Amino acid sequence: MNRYIAISSLTAVGLSLAAAAEVDLQSLVVEADRAACGDVTVVAIPWSFPSNRVDWLFNPTKAKGPFDPEWTWQLNRMQPWRTPARAYTATRDEKYARAFARQLEDWLVQTGGVPAEKGYNGVGSPWRTIEEGLRLMGSWAEAWRAFSASPSFPPPLQERFRESMRAQARHILAHRSRGNNWLLMELNGVHSCAVLFPDLPESTAWRRESARIFAEAASEQLLPDGLHCELSPDYHLDFYVCAAQLYRRALESGTLDELPPTYMELMVRSAEGPLAMMTPSFVQPRFNDCYTITAEAVLKTASEFFPDRADFRWGATHGREGAPPAGATASRFLPWSGFAV
């Protein structure tokens, strides 16, 4: 295993930071090695594909039961690609690029690489629009950034990968969802593709259209008291992550002028909602379709975007820095979402 230790100085602090960095890399490499061998865990169900030959249309719950169509759908989000991408960036070990290339090649052969125009959201389909959006905004974008300079990712395969991303962006815009958080992930994926490949003939139009529709949908979905209209902390986190990613991408690509003036107000309000709902242990209460979400999942980024908000920093650091919301009481009522805290 290649070792990557960042030591800024030979002080006690420097050495402790270096040790933490090494531990983090070791954990990353363990997960990356599993992914590179074809070992996956999807909706808490693990599966091993021998010799890293992933069957992207497979579903183990068909045989073992109870049947869960989410397994195949969520396998096609390619979340395990993120750890080899990060491990390759840290170590430059070509085994991660080779494993990624093999899995991509198998996926392109099995699916054809181009979205279906009928039945794309059906059981067993790799073309559900939420998966397309999540791929483009997440695992595929990260894989491209990590592996595009690797000799193990040859130009012909790169072009097929790029053309599939282009086809998925086009498919999303033609078949986007209506009125739920899927739409936000789909549009974020289109925006990601447009910024990642600015030389595409459609990139400028896609970037502007996805930003415009995203901002309109975000305005409709975010309640005045700062929570997402589907009333799930998990879905609210999806909302905030999508909004923050799109903002950061626009900032880095010099296209902030394509976002409406109200965009930052939306982001502030979408951080204030979880802050109001936060429990004394700095987590979100679990209700509806949700898991335990810590305060920093939203407030860490919010405190970076809005450094003058001491209350965001307070929530992000579990009270170690910043200050509680001014005038806050232990109890409050959020009239639009209907929650009493």
Secondary structure, 3 states (H helix, E strand, C coil): CCCCCCCCCCCHHHHHHHHHHHHHHHHHHHHHHHHHCCEEEECCEEEECHHHCCCCCCCCHHHHCCCCCHHHHHHCCCHHHHHHHHHHHHHCCHHHHHHHHHHHHHHHHHHCCCCCCCCCCCCCCCCCHHHHHHHHHHHHHHHHHHHCCCCCCCHHHHHHHHHHHHHHHHHHHHCCCCCCHHHHHHHHHHHHHHHHCCCCCCHHHHHHHHHHHHHHHHHHHECCCCCECCCCHHHHHHHHHHHHHHHHHHHHHCCHHHCCCCHHHHHHHHHHHHHHHCCCCCECCCCCCCCCCECHHHHHHHHHHCCCCHHHHHHHCCCCCCCCCCCCCCCCEECCCCEEC
